[in-house]
Amino acid sequence: AVIGYEFDLDLLADVTGKDVDDVLDALDVAAAANLAIEVGVGRHRFAHALVRETLHDELSATRRARQHRRVAEALESRHADRLDAVMPELATHWIEASAGGDPTRALECTRAAGEQAAERRAFENAATWFERALELIEDDDAFDTDRRRVLVQLAEAQAESGSTAEARAHALEAARLAIAAGDAAVACSSVVVNSRSSFGDTDEPDPEKIGLLGDALRLDGIAPAQRAALLGQLATELIFVREIARRREVVDELMTLLRQLPPQDHAPVLSSPGSVSFSGDRAGFVELNEFSSAALAAATTQSAAMYLRHNRFFLALSLGDRATCDAIAAACREACGESIDRAAAFSRMMDVMLGAIGGHIE
């Protein structure tokens, strides 16, 4: 019952410390009582979820935690060379095992499960894992650094899944904590989370984020690449408060930095939806297009590559390059598949725009 609704015979033998044949004898009795069912070689499940829940809930809190720890340790032993394959199960068992105790291992596994989900673009699932990670550490001051980092991961997952209001709240919370602690790395990663879903005239200004961007830029230890990412976000946010002169100064500094930085440092700047507005003339669009092309070739994450493609689409559109627009739209369409996240929404928008340009409006 502690292992789960469906369970592996060998794992059950490991946890109970019994011979496999003895465990099979016990399972035969359970099957005769219509409590368990064999579903494959070495695999069984409970006849009904209620049976499993009842048995699990009957355990005292202490015994339940101890049993979950034994299952987690057995899983880690059996899958020592491929823990990623069982990370969600490990996270679940360590969460239960850490009740009232040290959550360190549970936090590690829970964050890893969230990162796995994010890599698969299962962002809602990722957000759930990161929320559980935050619950593990609650107000424990010993985990302040972890709390800031998990808040950023949660904000990124929520932004990608379309929960932009929640993403903004968690990103700014992480930024406030990081700036107060002088944590330049997390301060930068938090305030560059893009929680805007559009760039229309009806979008609200965000003076708090602008203030935090300014605070982050004044932190000691900001690397040139981090400064560029912060300036890129600041340039975008200044659009909404109509501070055009200040924005022009920010963009000038940003472009100077981009010319000095290698392509692999351009992705955090040029993958932001606001980056296509860093120039207003053809020469600027050509330069940004060259930067984004090199950044795409050097991109290290699927998400960065996808947003770089989106922005290259609009740069190509501004330059009147229909062939590049078609190629990028096709690549984004293939990468998104049937997903319904924010990247997929941008991809569908490209198709609509190209259809309108071609006169095909349904």
Phi, psi and omega per residue, in radians:
A1 nan -0.624 3.115
V2 -1.229 -0.650 3.127
I3 -1.085 -0.748 3.138
G4 2.584 -3.138 -3.128
Y5 -1.083 -0.686 3.052
E6 -2.024 2.488 -3.028
F7 -2.530 2.715 -3.107
D8 -1.646 2.346 -3.086
L9 -1.036 -0.828 -3.098
D10 -1.141 -0.678 3.107
L11 -1.130 -0.718 3.121
L12 -1.079 -0.701 3.108
A13 -1.125 -0.726 3.114
D14 -1.055 -0.802 -3.065
V15 -1.180 -0.708 -3.101
T16 -1.439 -0.263 -3.115
G17 1.255 0.420 -3.097
K18 -1.935 2.808 3.054
D19 -1.164 2.541 -3.102
V20 -1.003 -0.710 -3.132
D21 -1.116 -0.671 3.097
D22 -1.125 -0.692 3.113
V23 -1.139 -0.708 3.105
L24 -1.088 -0.695 3.101
D25 -1.050 -0.740 3.137
A26 -1.154 -0.654 3.140
L27 -1.230 -0.557 3.060
D28 -1.096 -0.699 3.095
V29 -1.123 -0.750 3.132
A30 -1.107 -0.664 3.124
A31 -1.167 -0.701 3.125
A32 -1.120 -0.503 3.111
A33 -1.546 0.124 3.124
N34 1.069 0.645 3.104
L35 -1.810 -0.541 -3.100
A36 -2.347 2.688 -3.103
I37 -2.332 2.392 3.027
E38 -1.385 2.235 -3.103
V39 -2.007 0.047 -3.137
G40 2.949 3.024 3.140
V41 -1.109 2.036 3.115
G42 1.350 0.167 -3.115
R43 -2.198 2.343 3.100
H44 -2.359 2.832 3.009
R45 -2.527 2.852 3.067
F46 -1.249 2.572 3.140
A47 -1.115 -0.496 3.134
H48 -2.621 2.472 -3.120
A49 -1.030 -0.533 -3.119
L50 -1.121 -0.575 3.108
V51 -1.107 -0.839 -3.140
R52 -1.071 -0.818 -3.114
E53 -1.068 -0.714 -3.130
T54 -1.110 -0.819 3.138
L55 -1.106 -0.727 -3.122
H56 -1.134 -0.767 -3.075
D57 -1.269 -0.372 3.132
E58 -1.284 -0.319 3.112
L59 -1.214 2.500 3.027
S60 -1.167 2.779 -3.100
A61 -1.013 -0.738 -3.123
T62 -1.142 -0.817 -3.138
R63 -1.147 -0.670 3.133
R64 -1.088 -0.770 3.129
A65 -1.102 -0.741 -3.135
R66 -1.134 -0.692 3.135
Q67 -1.186 -0.696 3.101
H68 -1.105 -0.650 3.087
R69 -1.094 -0.735 3.129
R70 -1.097 -0.704 3.109
V71 -1.144 -0.772 3.141
A72 -1.060 -0.790 -3.138
E73 -1.140 -0.672 3.106
A74 -1.146 -0.718 3.093
L75 -1.081 -0.768 -3.130
E76 -1.128 -0.630 3.117
S77 -1.209 -0.763 -3.093
R78 -1.244 -0.516 -3.055
H79 -2.073 0.598 -3.045
A80 -0.997 -0.554 -3.092
D81 -1.615 -0.013 3.138
R82 -2.688 1.020 -3.122
L83 -1.081 -0.502 -3.131
D84 -1.002 -0.530 -3.089
A85 -1.181 -0.385 -3.097
V86 -2.175 0.351 -3.043
M87 -1.064 -0.745 3.093
P88 -1.045 -0.720 3.106
E89 -1.139 -0.750 3.112
L90 -1.032 -0.790 -3.126
A91 -1.052 -0.767 -3.132
T92 -1.058 -0.800 -3.102
H93 -1.222 -0.681 3.134
W94 -1.209 -0.566 3.062
I95 -1.052 -0.833 3.134
E96 -1.150 -0.665 -3.098
A97 -1.208 -0.445 -3.049
S98 -1.546 0.009 -3.122
A99 -0.928 2.053 3.123
G100 1.353 0.085 -3.103
G101 -2.272 -2.741 -3.111
D102 -1.287 2.113 -3.083
P103 -1.599 0.156 -2.993
T104 -0.973 -0.920 -3.107
R105 -1.181 -0.650 3.095
A106 -1.085 -0.700 3.140
L107 -1.139 -0.745 3.119
E108 -1.038 -0.826 -3.093
C109 -1.239 -0.636 -3.137
T110 -1.155 -0.749 3.093
R111 -1.125 -0.706 3.124
A112 -1.103 -0.695 3.100
A113 -1.118 -0.703 3.088
G114 -1.122 -0.710 3.129
E115 -1.159 -0.666 3.059
Q116 -1.045 -0.809 -3.130
A117 -1.095 -0.697 3.136
A118 -1.143 -0.675 3.102
E119 -1.083 -0.552 3.102
R120 -1.487 0.044 -3.100
R121 1.127 0.437 3.025
A122 -1.622 1.258 -2.908
F123 -1.250 -0.573 3.092
E124 -1.147 -0.714 3.082
N125 -1.111 -0.747 3.114
A126 -1.040 -0.771 3.141
A127 -1.061 -0.671 3.117
T128 -1.084 -0.737 3.113
W129 -1.114 -0.745 -3.120
F130 -1.189 -0.580 3.056
E131 -1.127 -0.689 3.107
R132 -1.161 -0.609 3.091
A133 -1.091 -0.733 3.113
L134 -1.128 -0.668 3.112
E135 -1.086 -0.570 -3.115
L136 -1.120 -0.634 -3.033
I137 -1.780 -0.312 3.063
E138 0.650 -2.069 -3.055
D139 -1.803 0.391 -3.124
D140 -1.301 1.957 -3.094
D141 -1.078 -0.379 -3.134
A142 -1.162 -0.286 -3.095
F143 -1.983 0.473 -3.105
D144 -1.022 -0.767 -3.139
T145 -1.108 -0.788 3.106
D146 -1.066 -0.705 -3.122
R147 -1.042 -0.783 -3.140
R148 -1.079 -0.764 -3.107
R149 -1.174 -0.706 3.139
V150 -1.186 -0.633 3.090
L151 -1.033 -0.697 3.099
V152 -1.148 -0.785 3.128
Q153 -1.073 -0.698 3.107
L154 -1.127 -0.775 3.140
A155 -1.073 -0.750 3.139
E156 -1.092 -0.761 -3.141
A157 -1.142 -0.725 3.137
Q158 -1.171 -0.671 3.108
A159 -1.092 -0.753 -3.130
E160 -1.175 -0.564 -3.109
S161 -1.456 -0.118 3.117
G162 1.726 0.022 3.099
S163 -1.515 1.227 -2.943
T164 -1.223 -0.619 -3.140
A165 -1.132 -0.769 3.109
E166 -1.155 -0.670 3.121
A167 -1.067 -0.785 3.131
R168 -1.063 -0.801 -3.094
A169 -1.049 -0.780 -3.103
H170 -1.279 -0.634 3.119
A171 -1.130 -0.765 -3.128
L172 -1.233 -0.571 3.052
E173 -1.088 -0.774 3.108
A174 -1.091 -0.699 -3.133
A175 -1.112 -0.784 -3.140
R176 -1.053 -0.781 3.141
L177 -1.137 -0.735 -3.096
A178 -1.185 -0.739 3.140
I179 -1.130 -0.715 3.104
A180 -1.094 -0.573 -3.123
A181 -1.578 -0.054 -3.090
G182 1.219 0.425 -3.107
D183 -1.535 1.589 -3.037
A184 -1.120 -0.688 -3.080
A185 -1.080 -0.865 -3.126
V186 -1.265 -0.618 3.092
A187 -1.002 -0.764 -3.140
C188 -1.183 -0.812 -3.088
S189 -1.165 -0.472 -3.103
S190 -1.367 -0.796 -3.063
V191 -1.381 -0.142 3.050
V192 -1.653 0.020 3.022
V193 -1.133 2.148 -3.109
N194 -1.574 1.882 -3.112
S195 -1.836 0.229 3.067
R196 -1.536 2.374 3.139
S197 -1.691 -0.187 3.114
S198 -2.761 3.064 3.129
F199 -2.279 0.744 -3.138
G200 -1.524 2.960 -3.141
D201 -1.122 -0.346 -3.105
T202 -1.492 -0.127 3.132
D203 -1.142 2.416 -3.102
E204 -1.383 2.512 3.016
P205 -1.187 2.769 -3.101
D206 -2.280 1.316 -3.102
P207 -1.072 -0.537 3.125
E208 -1.128 -0.746 3.125
K209 -1.153 -0.677 3.100
I210 -1.050 -0.754 3.118
G211 -1.095 -0.738 -3.141
L212 -1.198 -0.595 3.058
L213 -1.090 -0.739 3.091
G214 -1.098 -0.743 3.108
D215 -1.085 -0.744 -3.125
A216 -1.127 -0.667 3.135
L217 -1.132 -0.388 -3.134
R218 -1.618 -0.034 3.133
L219 -1.213 2.579 3.037
D220 -1.259 2.585 3.042
G221 1.491 0.218 3.107
I222 -1.332 2.100 3.128
A223 -1.348 2.755 3.129
P224 -0.939 -0.714 3.141
A225 -1.145 -0.682 3.085
Q226 -1.149 -0.712 3.124
R227 -1.076 -0.711 3.121
A228 -1.083 -0.759 3.132
A229 -1.095 -0.716 3.115
L230 -1.143 -0.750 3.126
L231 -1.110 -0.645 3.113
G232 -1.084 -0.776 3.100
Q233 -1.150 -0.698 3.140
L234 -1.114 -0.731 3.111
A235 -1.046 -0.687 3.119
T236 -1.168 -0.823 -3.094
E237 -1.172 -0.513 -3.138
L238 -1.199 -0.319 3.059
I239 -1.030 -0.720 -2.970
F240 -1.407 -0.259 3.045
V241 -1.822 0.088 3.052
R242 1.040 0.574 3.057
E243 -1.601 1.334 -2.970
I244 -1.220 -0.730 -3.120
A245 -1.126 -0.789 3.111
R246 -1.104 -0.696 3.141
R247 -1.094 -0.677 3.136
R248 -1.080 -0.698 3.109
E249 -1.141 -0.736 3.133
V250 -1.095 -0.771 -3.132
V251 -1.135 -0.694 3.118
D252 -1.055 -0.788 3.109
E253 -1.134 -0.699 -3.132
L254 -1.084 -0.833 -3.106
M255 -1.123 -0.624 3.069
T256 -1.078 -0.750 3.107
L257 -1.122 -0.772 -3.115
L258 -1.049 -0.617 3.135
R259 -1.184 -0.365 -3.110
Q260 -1.671 -0.373 -3.040
L261 -1.556 2.612 3.074
P262 -1.260 2.793 -3.071
P263 -0.955 -0.625 -3.101
Q264 -1.149 -0.305 3.101
D265 -1.621 -0.037 -3.114
H266 -1.466 -0.449 -3.015
A267 -0.989 -0.807 -3.132
P268 -1.053 -0.426 3.135
V269 -1.531 -0.873 -2.989
L270 -1.482 -0.069 3.032
S271 -1.570 -0.104 3.080
S272 -1.342 2.374 -3.105
P273 -0.979 -0.459 -3.115
G274 -1.381 -0.109 -3.013
S275 -1.198 -0.418 -3.133
V276 -1.212 -0.210 -3.134
S277 -1.701 0.204 -3.127
F278 -1.304 -0.154 3.092
S279 -2.432 2.676 -3.137
G280 -2.124 0.147 3.138
D281 -2.331 2.944 -3.031
R282 -1.096 -0.715 -3.125
A283 -1.065 -0.707 3.122
G284 -1.165 -0.709 3.114
F285 -1.108 -0.685 3.117
V286 -1.086 -0.772 -3.138
E287 -1.138 -0.780 3.119
L288 -1.104 -0.648 3.124
N289 -1.121 -0.693 3.103
E290 -1.150 -0.756 3.099
F291 -1.040 -0.817 -3.063
S292 -1.210 -0.561 3.096
S293 -1.125 -0.780 3.120
A294 -1.181 -0.673 3.135
A295 -1.133 -0.668 3.122
L296 -1.100 -0.720 3.127
A297 -1.130 -0.487 -3.097
A298 -1.744 0.011 -3.059
A299 -1.069 2.424 -3.087
T300 -1.854 -0.158 3.125
T301 -2.229 2.649 3.124
Q302 -1.094 -0.686 -3.110
S303 -1.132 -0.805 3.132
A304 -1.071 -0.737 -3.140
A305 -1.089 -0.692 -3.112
M306 -1.135 -0.783 -3.123
Y307 -1.278 -0.524 3.034
L308 -1.109 -0.694 3.085
R309 -1.095 -0.749 3.136
H310 -1.020 -0.796 -3.096
N311 -1.242 -0.577 3.066
R312 -1.137 -0.550 3.084
F313 -1.032 -0.835 -3.099
F314 -1.254 -0.545 3.049
L315 -1.165 -0.761 3.109
A316 -1.118 -0.653 3.101
L317 -1.095 -0.727 3.130
S318 -1.152 -0.494 -3.138
L319 -1.601 -0.001 3.128
G320 1.261 0.459 -3.096
D321 -1.690 1.491 -3.059
R322 -1.152 -0.654 -3.100
A323 -1.082 -0.747 3.118
T324 -1.164 -0.692 3.092
C325 -1.015 -0.798 -3.137
D326 -1.101 -0.742 -3.102
A327 -1.150 -0.738 -3.132
I328 -1.176 -0.753 3.135
A329 -1.052 -0.714 3.130
A330 -1.144 -0.725 3.136
A331 -1.129 -0.715 3.130
C332 -1.188 -0.684 3.128
R333 -1.066 -0.744 -3.141
E334 -1.197 -0.712 -3.105
A335 -1.167 -0.628 -3.086
C336 -1.372 -0.552 -3.122
G337 1.010 -2.224 -3.120
E338 -1.735 0.205 -3.102
S339 -1.152 2.787 -3.097
I340 -2.185 0.438 -3.129
D341 -1.470 -3.031 -3.066
R342 -1.119 -0.680 3.126
A343 -1.056 -0.690 3.118
A344 -1.160 -0.624 3.101
A345 -1.107 -0.737 3.091
F346 -1.109 -0.677 -3.140
S347 -1.101 -0.772 3.117
R348 -1.134 -0.584 3.102
M349 -1.088 -0.673 3.094
M350 -1.041 -0.783 -3.134
D351 -1.079 -0.699 3.116
V352 -1.111 -0.766 -3.125
M353 -1.115 -0.751 3.126
L354 -1.160 -0.632 3.071
G355 -1.106 -0.722 3.122
A356 -1.140 -0.712 3.122
I357 -1.080 -0.663 -3.139
G358 -1.452 0.007 3.125
G359 1.397 0.289 -3.119
H360 -1.834 1.455 -3.134
I361 -1.976 2.122 -3.109
E362 -1.847 nan nan
